[in-house]
Amino acid sequence: MEAVLQTKGLLSLPPTPKARALYPSQGFKQRLFATKPKTFSGFSLSSNEVPKLPILVSKPNSFLPKDRNLHICRAEAAADGQALFGEETDKPKFLGIELVTFKKIIALGLMFFCILFNYTILRDTKDVLVVTAKGSSAEIIPFLKTWVNLPMAIGFMVLYTKLANVLSKQALFYTVIFPFIAFFGAFGFVLYPLSSYIHPEAFADRLLNVLGPRFLGPLAIMRIWTFCLFYVMAELWGSVVVSVLFWGFANQITSVDEAKRFYPLFGLGANVALIFSGRTVKYFSNLRTNLGPGVDGWAVSLKGMMSIVVLMGLAICLCYWWVNAYVPLPTRSMKKKEKPKMSTMESLKFLVSSRYIRDLATLVVAYGISINLVEVTWKSKLKAQFPSPNEYSAFMGDFSTATGIATFTMMLLSQFIFEKYGWGAAAKITPTVLLLTGVGFFSLILFGGPLAPNPHTVWDDASSCCCICGCDAKHFQQECEIQFV
């Protein structure tokens, strides 16, 4: 009897093969679970000799031995196109990014671009409406923010808390954003054309004669109540849609590693949106020059801008629907434990109990007070320079574009500052720049006569200081969002 020996993958055959019975070839399972034949040291075997001891043949068993040889198995698995043991198939990538992540980030980037594109148009338009309206001025802004904006923001917070406890995340998103889209569309095509009929101007004049100029601010709010409502809705768009809806959705569908990698890109995209929206405001504001006499140029410009806002709002909803329909959520979100539902007071107690959140809130409040001191005075000077709504709006478009370019540059520099000096050093830039530019701005207002006899020069210098303050404000908002997220 001749033996067939397997030595290191080489098959040795006897020189004079003899006929023997044919056995069926072993299949994949038998080869996989077969043990390696044992050899005995001290014996010399050749192709024409019979070993002194019989060859021990082990039977297949259901356990994988440690010294098995899987070269044949690996070759067959590779030939069949199957994944090998312990190996994972590579996920499809595009530009070095997994395709699923790439689709998710592109959709989120488009949402963020549309949201901030709308916010810039709304922010510039609300100032034009309130500041340049008949019987109003920039001085009503503090009254508007205190007695109208703040109560409506608190009311929305209470309503949002109750809706979050009864609606799903998708239903909550649509329930919140659709009223904004509907209102801005209705304002451009219904409320503003009817403003001369629904504003109680005569009644406000009679009250002003009785109460005196001390009540000019509150009476101006009543006089132009639709414009003030637009002002508040535009402010809430920045607080609700940007901070609550978008960042809440982004944190829900992105992992921590993805957030660290792609969130800074969202900041850069925000400033790109600022540049394009500023050009859009400038374009629609200049339509007045091509219209005939007797045509309300600001009404035409407002309809065009509100149409863009509605289209961008629908694009936001479309991106949100597409992400939920076609992009799988990360595992951490699917296995996430259900959060306890808290009432409004319980939520406030939870926030107040956190020292970290209290410090961030103090930063935001102090920043808001400081920037409002400069903002009211600056906008009153702008009205003196640009009394027409179209001229005022055209300037705000240029201002937004300049702010976007400057902030884009500052964000590129801030990456170096964050890496080398940390968040603390970057956060100190905002109060320092605001202090220096604020002192320069008020100095030009109070003592601008000897330095610049031309009023236009005084205004130009003052607007330059405020442009720096505006860029610094954007930098501060980016810092707060990074630190909070």
Backbone torsions as a table, in degrees:
resi	resn	phi	psi	omega
1	MET	NA	128.5	179.9
2	GLU	-97.0	148.7	-179.1
3	ALA	-109.0	144.8	174.8
4	VAL	-107.2	118.1	-174.6
5	LEU	-111.1	138.6	176.1
6	GLN	-105.8	112.6	-179.7
7	THR	-123.0	108.6	176.3
8	LYS	53.9	43.5	174.0
9	GLY	82.2	-0.8	-179.9
10	LEU	-100.9	134.6	-177.5
11	LEU	-99.4	119.5	-178.9
12	SER	-104.0	125.7	-179.0
13	LEU	-108.5	148.4	176.9
14	PRO	-70.0	149.3	-179.0
15	PRO	-68.6	-29.8	179.6
16	THR	-120.2	82.3	-177.0
17	PRO	-65.6	143.1	179.9
18	LYS	-111.9	153.5	179.4
19	ALA	-68.4	141.5	178.5
20	ARG	-148.7	165.5	-178.0
21	ALA	-70.0	141.9	179.0
22	LEU	-89.5	133.1	178.2
23	TYR	-111.6	150.1	178.4
24	PRO	-63.4	141.9	-178.6
25	SER	-67.3	146.7	179.8
26	GLN	-73.4	141.3	178.3
27	GLY	-84.8	-172.3	-177.5
28	PHE	-64.3	-36.9	-177.6
29	LYS	-69.0	-42.2	-179.6
30	GLN	-67.1	-39.1	179.1
31	ARG	-68.9	-32.6	-178.7
32	LEU	-69.2	-40.8	-175.3
33	PHE	-99.9	7.4	178.6
34	ALA	-79.1	143.9	178.5
35	THR	-85.2	156.3	179.1
36	LYS	-75.4	131.5	179.1
37	PRO	-59.1	138.8	-179.1
38	LYS	-88.5	139.6	176.0
39	THR	-111.6	157.5	-176.3
40	PHE	-116.7	128.5	179.0
41	SER	-73.1	149.6	177.8
42	GLY	95.4	-3.0	178.9
43	PHE	-114.6	137.6	178.2
44	SER	-102.2	123.2	-178.5
45	LEU	-117.8	140.7	176.9
46	SER	-131.7	171.9	-176.6
47	SER	-71.4	-19.1	-179.0
48	ASN	-114.5	18.0	179.2
49	GLU	-122.0	151.3	176.5
50	VAL	-98.2	133.2	-178.7
51	PRO	-64.3	148.2	-179.1
52	LYS	-66.1	-30.9	178.7
53	LEU	-111.4	148.3	179.2
54	PRO	-68.0	147.9	177.2
55	ILE	-75.5	129.5	178.8
56	LEU	-86.4	122.5	178.9
57	VAL	-110.6	119.8	-179.2
58	SER	-87.7	148.5	179.2
59	LYS	-85.3	150.6	177.1
60	PRO	-62.5	142.0	176.4
61	ASN	-132.0	174.8	-174.0
62	SER	-90.7	3.8	-179.4
63	PHE	-111.9	141.1	179.0
64	LEU	-83.3	120.9	177.0
65	PRO	-74.2	159.4	-177.7
66	LYS	-70.5	-31.0	-173.4
67	ASP	-101.2	28.0	-179.7
68	ARG	-72.2	157.5	179.0
69	ASN	-111.0	116.6	-175.7
70	LEU	-107.4	21.4	-178.5
71	HIS	-63.3	-43.4	-179.3
72	ILE	-66.9	-41.2	-179.2
73	CYS	-63.7	-43.5	179.7
74	ARG	-63.3	-37.7	179.5
75	ALA	-66.6	-41.9	179.9
76	GLU	-67.5	-39.0	179.2
77	ALA	-64.5	-41.0	178.5
78	ALA	-66.5	-36.7	179.0
79	ALA	-67.5	-32.7	179.3
80	ASP	-81.4	-4.2	-179.7
81	GLY	76.8	20.3	-178.2
82	GLN	-96.3	154.2	177.8
83	ALA	-70.8	141.3	178.9
84	LEU	-79.0	165.7	-178.8
85	PHE	-64.8	131.1	177.4
86	GLY	78.4	3.4	-179.5
87	GLU	-113.6	144.2	179.5
88	GLU	-110.7	141.9	177.6
89	THR	-71.1	142.7	178.7
90	ASP	-70.0	132.0	177.4
91	LYS	-76.9	146.9	-179.8
92	PRO	-62.0	138.9	-177.3
93	LYS	-128.0	155.8	175.5
94	PHE	-138.3	120.5	-176.2
95	LEU	58.3	35.6	179.2
96	GLY	79.0	5.6	-179.2
97	ILE	-116.8	137.9	176.9
98	GLU	-56.7	140.8	-172.8
99	LEU	-60.7	-38.6	178.8
100	VAL	-64.2	-44.2	178.3
101	THR	-66.2	-39.0	-179.0
102	PHE	-61.7	-45.3	179.1
103	LYS	-63.7	-38.9	-179.6
104	LYS	-66.8	-43.9	-177.9
105	ILE	-69.2	-38.2	178.0
106	ILE	-62.8	-43.7	179.6
107	ALA	-64.3	-43.1	177.8
108	LEU	-64.5	-39.0	177.9
109	GLY	-62.8	-40.6	177.3
110	LEU	-65.7	-40.5	176.7
111	MET	-60.3	-46.6	-178.3
112	PHE	-64.9	-39.5	178.0
113	PHE	-61.6	-47.4	-178.8
114	CYS	-65.4	-39.9	-179.6
115	ILE	-62.7	-46.5	-177.8
116	LEU	-77.4	-27.5	172.1
117	PHE	-59.9	-47.1	177.1
118	ASN	-64.3	-41.2	-176.2
119	TYR	-62.4	-39.2	178.7
120	THR	-65.7	-42.9	178.0
121	ILE	-62.8	-44.6	-178.9
122	LEU	-66.9	-39.6	-179.2
123	ARG	-65.0	-43.0	178.3
124	ASP	-68.5	-38.3	-176.7
125	THR	-70.5	-38.4	-178.3
126	LYS	-63.7	-36.5	177.8
127	ASP	-67.7	-39.9	179.0
128	VAL	-62.4	-45.6	-177.5
129	LEU	-62.8	-45.8	-173.6
130	VAL	-77.6	-41.8	-173.0
131	VAL	-76.3	-40.6	-174.3
132	THR	-92.5	-0.8	-179.0
133	ALA	-67.8	153.5	179.1
134	LYS	-66.9	131.6	-179.6
135	GLY	78.5	12.4	-179.2
136	SER	-131.9	170.9	178.3
137	SER	-162.8	-179.6	-179.1
138	ALA	-67.4	-17.4	-178.0
139	GLU	-69.5	-14.8	179.3
140	ILE	-82.9	-7.9	-177.4
141	ILE	-61.1	-44.7	176.9
142	PRO	-60.3	-41.1	177.3
143	PHE	-63.7	-40.4	-178.3
144	LEU	-64.2	-43.3	-179.3
145	LYS	-71.0	-30.9	-176.4
146	THR	-83.1	-46.9	-170.2
147	TRP	-99.1	-10.4	179.1
148	VAL	-121.6	-52.5	-174.8
149	ASN	-66.4	-46.5	-178.3
150	LEU	-63.2	-48.3	177.6
151	PRO	-61.3	-38.5	179.7
152	MET	-69.4	-34.2	176.7
153	ALA	-65.6	-41.0	177.8
154	ILE	-66.1	-42.8	178.1
155	GLY	-61.9	-39.5	177.6
156	PHE	-65.9	-38.5	179.5
157	MET	-61.6	-41.4	178.3
158	VAL	-65.4	-44.5	-179.6
159	LEU	-65.8	-40.8	-179.9
160	TYR	-64.4	-39.2	178.6
161	THR	-62.5	-42.2	179.3
162	LYS	-68.2	-40.9	179.7
163	LEU	-67.3	-35.2	180.0
164	ALA	-65.2	-23.8	-180.0
165	ASN	-84.0	-14.1	-175.6
166	VAL	-120.4	-17.6	-177.3
167	LEU	-109.8	155.0	172.7
168	SER	-73.3	169.0	-177.4
169	LYS	-63.2	-42.1	180.0
170	GLN	-67.7	-44.2	178.3
171	ALA	-63.2	-37.1	178.6
172	LEU	-65.1	-40.8	179.9
173	PHE	-61.1	-50.1	-178.9
174	TYR	-66.9	-36.6	-179.6
175	THR	-64.3	-32.2	-178.3
176	VAL	-83.7	-42.2	-170.8
177	ILE	-82.4	-30.5	-177.2
178	PHE	-65.0	-39.0	175.3
179	PRO	-60.2	-35.1	176.2
180	PHE	-62.9	-48.3	-178.5
181	ILE	-61.5	-43.8	-179.2
182	ALA	-64.4	-40.9	-178.2
183	PHE	-65.5	-46.0	-177.7
184	PHE	-66.0	-36.3	174.8
185	GLY	-66.3	-42.0	179.2
186	ALA	-67.7	-32.6	-179.4
187	PHE	-66.1	-44.2	-176.8
188	GLY	-68.9	-32.1	-173.1
189	PHE	-108.1	-13.2	-177.5
190	VAL	-125.6	-59.3	-171.0
191	LEU	-67.4	-46.2	-178.6
192	TYR	-66.7	-44.8	176.7
193	PRO	-59.5	-27.1	179.9
194	LEU	-97.2	9.0	-173.9
195	SER	-62.2	-35.2	-179.1
196	SER	-68.1	-18.7	-179.9
197	TYR	-96.3	-29.0	-174.0
198	ILE	-103.9	-5.4	176.1
199	HIS	-88.3	125.6	-178.9
200	PRO	-81.2	68.3	-175.5
201	GLU	-70.0	-43.4	-179.1
202	ALA	-64.2	-42.1	178.8
203	PHE	-64.5	-38.5	178.0
204	ALA	-66.6	-35.9	177.8
205	ASP	-65.1	-41.3	178.8
206	ARG	-65.1	-41.0	177.9
207	LEU	-66.1	-35.6	179.8
208	LEU	-66.3	-36.4	177.7
209	ASN	-67.9	-30.7	-178.9
210	VAL	-82.3	-45.5	-173.4
211	LEU	-86.0	-25.8	179.4
212	GLY	96.3	171.6	-175.2
213	PRO	-68.6	-13.1	179.2
214	ARG	-64.1	-24.4	-179.4
215	PHE	-101.3	24.2	-178.9
216	LEU	-63.0	-41.9	-178.6
217	GLY	-63.6	-55.1	179.4
218	PRO	-61.7	-37.9	179.5
219	LEU	-69.7	-32.1	176.6
220	ALA	-65.9	-35.0	177.0
221	ILE	-63.2	-41.9	178.2
222	MET	-69.5	-36.8	-177.7
223	ARG	-62.0	-43.2	-176.8
224	ILE	-117.4	55.7	-170.6
225	TRP	-64.6	-32.6	178.8
226	THR	-69.4	-36.8	177.1
227	PHE	-66.4	-38.7	178.4
228	CYS	-67.7	-36.2	176.2
229	LEU	-64.6	-39.8	175.7
230	PHE	-62.5	-41.0	178.9
231	TYR	-58.3	-45.6	-177.4
232	VAL	-68.9	-41.8	179.4
233	MET	-64.5	-36.6	176.9
234	ALA	-66.4	-39.5	176.5
235	GLU	-64.9	-41.3	179.8
236	LEU	-68.0	-29.3	176.6
237	TRP	-58.5	-43.6	178.7
238	GLY	-66.6	-37.6	-177.5
239	SER	-79.7	-41.6	-172.2
240	VAL	-86.9	-56.5	-172.6
241	VAL	-70.4	-41.0	-178.4
242	VAL	-76.0	-57.8	-170.8
243	SER	-76.1	-41.3	-173.5
244	VAL	-89.8	-56.8	-173.3
245	LEU	-71.8	-53.1	-173.9
246	PHE	-69.6	-52.7	-175.8
247	TRP	-68.2	-31.2	174.4
248	GLY	-65.1	-41.0	178.1
249	PHE	-68.9	-41.2	179.6
250	ALA	-63.0	-43.6	178.4
251	ASN	-67.1	-24.8	-179.6
252	GLN	-73.8	-37.6	-171.1
253	ILE	-106.4	0.0	178.9
254	THR	-114.4	147.9	176.0
255	SER	-83.1	171.9	-179.2
256	VAL	-65.0	-41.8	179.3
257	ASP	-64.1	-40.1	177.6
258	GLU	-65.9	-37.3	179.0
259	ALA	-63.8	-43.8	179.0
260	LYS	-63.2	-31.4	-175.2
261	ARG	-84.5	-37.2	-168.9
262	PHE	-111.7	-17.7	-178.7
263	TYR	-61.9	-38.8	175.3
264	PRO	-60.0	-30.5	177.6
265	LEU	-67.5	-31.8	176.0
266	PHE	-63.1	-37.2	177.6
267	GLY	-63.5	-41.3	176.8
268	LEU	-65.1	-40.8	177.7
269	GLY	-64.1	-31.1	177.9
270	ALA	-62.6	-40.5	-179.7
271	ASN	-74.3	-29.2	172.2
272	VAL	-64.1	-41.9	176.2
273	ALA	-61.7	-36.2	178.6
274	LEU	-62.8	-40.5	-180.0
275	ILE	-65.8	-47.8	-177.6
276	PHE	-68.7	-38.9	179.1
277	SER	-68.2	-34.1	175.4
278	GLY	-62.0	-40.5	176.2
279	ARG	-66.1	-35.1	178.6
280	THR	-65.8	-44.4	177.5
281	VAL	-61.4	-41.6	178.9
282	LYS	-62.0	-42.2	-177.9
283	TYR	-64.3	-50.2	-178.0
284	PHE	-69.2	-29.1	178.3
285	SER	-69.7	-29.1	-179.8
286	ASN	-85.7	1.8	177.0
287	LEU	-65.0	-21.9	-179.1
288	ARG	-60.6	-31.3	-177.6
289	THR	-68.5	-21.1	-179.1
290	ASN	-99.1	3.8	-179.1
291	LEU	-99.2	154.4	-179.6
292	GLY	-76.4	173.2	178.6
293	PRO	-68.1	148.5	179.1
294	GLY	84.9	-2.1	179.7
295	VAL	-96.7	132.7	177.9
296	ASP	-74.0	97.1	-177.3
297	GLY	-63.6	-35.7	-179.4
298	TRP	-68.7	-33.4	176.8
299	ALA	-65.0	-40.1	177.6
300	VAL	-65.6	-44.0	178.5
301	SER	-62.6	-39.9	-178.2
302	LEU	-66.5	-39.6	177.9
303	LYS	-62.8	-41.7	178.9
304	GLY	-63.4	-44.8	-178.4
305	MET	-69.0	-38.5	178.6
306	MET	-69.4	-29.8	174.5
307	SER	-64.8	-41.9	176.9
308	ILE	-62.6	-40.0	-179.8
309	VAL	-63.3	-42.0	-179.7
310	VAL	-66.1	-43.5	179.5
311	LEU	-63.5	-42.4	177.5
312	MET	-65.1	-36.7	176.9
313	GLY	-63.6	-41.3	176.4
314	LEU	-66.5	-34.7	176.4
315	ALA	-64.8	-35.9	176.2
316	ILE	-61.8	-46.0	179.3
317	CYS	-63.9	-38.3	179.5
318	LEU	-64.3	-44.6	177.8
319	CYS	-62.4	-40.7	179.3
320	TYR	-63.3	-44.1	179.0
321	TRP	-63.4	-41.8	-177.2
322	TRP	-64.9	-41.3	179.4
323	VAL	-63.4	-44.1	179.9
324	ASN	-68.4	-27.3	-176.5
325	ALA	-87.2	-34.4	-168.9
326	TYR	-122.8	-7.1	180.0
327	VAL	-111.5	120.5	-179.7
328	PRO	-69.1	142.7	177.8
329	LEU	-75.0	150.9	176.7
330	PRO	-65.9	159.0	-175.9
331	THR	-60.7	-35.9	-176.1
332	ARG	-64.8	-30.3	179.2
333	SER	-76.8	-33.5	-179.2
334	MET	-73.2	-31.1	-178.9
335	LYS	-97.2	9.5	-175.3
336	LYS	-67.9	135.0	178.9
337	LYS	-70.3	147.5	-179.8
338	GLU	-69.3	128.2	-178.6
339	LYS	-76.9	147.0	176.6
340	PRO	-68.1	138.3	179.9
341	LYS	-83.3	125.0	-176.9
342	MET	-116.6	149.4	175.8
343	SER	-78.3	178.3	-179.1
344	THR	-63.1	-45.5	-179.6
345	MET	-66.4	-38.6	177.3
346	GLU	-65.2	-37.5	177.0
347	SER	-64.8	-41.7	178.8
348	LEU	-64.1	-41.3	178.6
349	LYS	-64.1	-38.6	179.0
350	PHE	-64.8	-41.8	179.5
351	LEU	-68.2	-42.0	-178.9
352	VAL	-66.6	-29.7	-178.8
353	SER	-71.4	-14.9	-179.2
354	SER	-93.2	117.5	178.7
355	ARG	-66.1	-33.8	-179.6
356	TYR	-62.2	-47.0	-179.9
357	ILE	-70.1	-34.6	176.9
358	ARG	-61.9	-40.7	178.7
359	ASP	-66.1	-41.8	177.1
360	LEU	-63.8	-39.7	178.0
361	ALA	-63.7	-38.9	177.2
362	THR	-63.2	-40.6	176.6
363	LEU	-59.8	-45.9	-176.9
364	VAL	-66.5	-42.6	-179.4
365	VAL	-64.9	-45.3	179.1
366	ALA	-63.0	-39.7	176.9
367	TYR	-63.3	-43.4	-179.3
368	GLY	-62.4	-41.6	178.9
369	ILE	-64.2	-43.8	-177.1
370	SER	-65.5	-45.3	-176.1
371	ILE	-70.9	-30.6	178.6
372	ASN	-69.6	-31.7	176.8
373	LEU	-61.5	-37.3	179.3
374	VAL	-81.2	-36.7	-171.5
375	GLU	-64.4	-45.2	-175.8
376	VAL	-63.4	-45.8	-179.6
377	THR	-64.8	-40.5	-178.9
378	TRP	-65.1	-43.1	-178.6
379	LYS	-69.3	-30.0	174.5
380	SER	-67.1	-35.3	175.4
381	LYS	-69.2	-35.2	177.8
382	LEU	-65.4	-38.4	178.7
383	LYS	-64.5	-37.6	177.3
384	ALA	-64.7	-32.7	-180.0
385	GLN	-82.7	-37.6	-177.2
386	PHE	-127.3	83.0	-178.8
387	PRO	-72.9	-22.9	-179.5
388	SER	-80.7	139.8	178.6
389	PRO	-59.9	-39.4	-179.2
390	ASN	-66.8	-41.0	178.2
391	GLU	-66.6	-43.1	178.4
392	TYR	-61.0	-45.1	-179.1
393	SER	-65.7	-38.2	178.2
394	ALA	-62.6	-40.7	177.5
395	PHE	-65.1	-40.9	179.9
396	MET	-63.9	-32.6	175.3
397	GLY	-64.5	-44.7	176.3
398	ASP	-63.2	-39.0	-179.8
399	PHE	-64.1	-41.6	179.5
400	SER	-65.5	-40.1	178.3
401	THR	-63.8	-45.1	178.9
402	ALA	-63.4	-39.1	178.5
403	THR	-64.5	-40.7	178.9
404	GLY	-63.1	-43.1	179.6
405	ILE	-64.9	-46.2	-178.9
406	ALA	-64.9	-40.5	-179.1
407	THR	-69.9	-36.2	175.6
408	PHE	-58.2	-43.6	178.2
409	THR	-65.4	-42.0	-180.0
410	MET	-65.4	-33.8	178.5
411	MET	-68.1	-37.1	176.0
412	LEU	-63.6	-38.7	177.2
413	LEU	-71.8	-31.6	-177.5
414	SER	-66.9	-26.9	176.5
415	GLN	-60.8	-41.1	176.9
416	PHE	-66.4	-39.1	-179.2
417	ILE	-67.0	-42.5	179.4
418	PHE	-61.9	-43.0	-176.5
419	GLU	-70.7	-38.0	-174.6
420	LYS	-89.8	-38.9	-173.3
421	TYR	-113.8	-14.3	178.3
422	GLY	91.1	174.0	-176.1
423	TRP	-68.8	-33.4	-177.9
424	GLY	-60.6	-45.2	179.0
425	ALA	-66.2	-37.9	178.9
426	ALA	-66.9	-35.8	-179.4
427	ALA	-68.8	-27.1	-179.9
428	LYS	-73.8	-15.3	179.8
429	ILE	-64.1	-40.5	-175.6
430	THR	-61.5	-56.0	179.9
431	PRO	-64.3	-31.8	-179.8
432	THR	-66.6	-49.1	-179.7
433	VAL	-66.8	-39.3	179.1
434	LEU	-63.7	-38.5	177.9
435	LEU	-65.2	-48.2	-176.7
436	LEU	-66.1	-46.7	-178.9
437	THR	-70.4	-33.4	177.0
438	GLY	-64.8	-43.0	176.6
439	VAL	-62.0	-42.8	178.4
440	GLY	-64.9	-38.9	-179.6
441	PHE	-64.4	-51.6	-178.3
442	PHE	-69.2	-27.5	175.3
443	SER	-65.9	-40.6	177.6
444	LEU	-68.0	-32.9	178.0
445	ILE	-69.9	-43.5	-175.0
446	LEU	-83.2	-37.5	-174.7
447	PHE	-122.7	32.0	-176.6
448	GLY	-77.3	-17.6	-177.8
449	GLY	-59.8	-56.5	-179.6
450	PRO	-65.5	-31.6	-176.3
451	LEU	-79.8	-36.8	-176.2
452	ALA	-142.9	96.4	-177.8
453	PRO	-66.5	-23.1	178.8
454	ASN	-82.8	122.4	-179.5
455	PRO	-60.3	-30.9	179.5
456	HIS	-64.7	-36.6	179.2
457	THR	-66.5	-39.5	177.1
458	VAL	-61.1	-43.2	-179.5
459	TRP	-65.5	-39.9	-179.5
460	ASP	-63.0	-44.4	179.1
461	ASP	-63.8	-41.3	-179.5
462	ALA	-65.4	-42.0	179.6
463	SER	-66.3	-31.7	177.0
464	SER	-64.4	-43.0	177.6
465	CYS	-61.4	-41.7	-179.2
466	CYS	-70.7	-29.4	175.9
467	CYS	-63.4	-41.1	176.8
468	ILE	-64.0	-41.3	178.5
469	CYS	-62.7	-38.9	179.4
470	GLY	-64.3	-43.5	177.0
471	CYS	-63.0	-39.5	179.3
472	ASP	-66.2	-34.3	177.3
473	ALA	-63.2	-41.3	177.0
474	LYS	-61.9	-41.7	178.8
475	HIS	-61.7	-40.1	179.4
476	PHE	-64.1	-42.1	179.3
477	GLN	-62.8	-39.4	178.2
478	GLN	-63.4	-41.4	-179.5
479	GLU	-62.9	-44.9	-178.8
480	CYS	-63.3	-41.8	-179.9
481	GLU	-65.3	-41.4	178.9
482	ILE	-63.2	-45.3	-176.8
483	GLN	-67.7	-38.5	-178.1
484	PHE	-72.6	-45.2	-177.0
485	VAL	-67.8	NA	NA
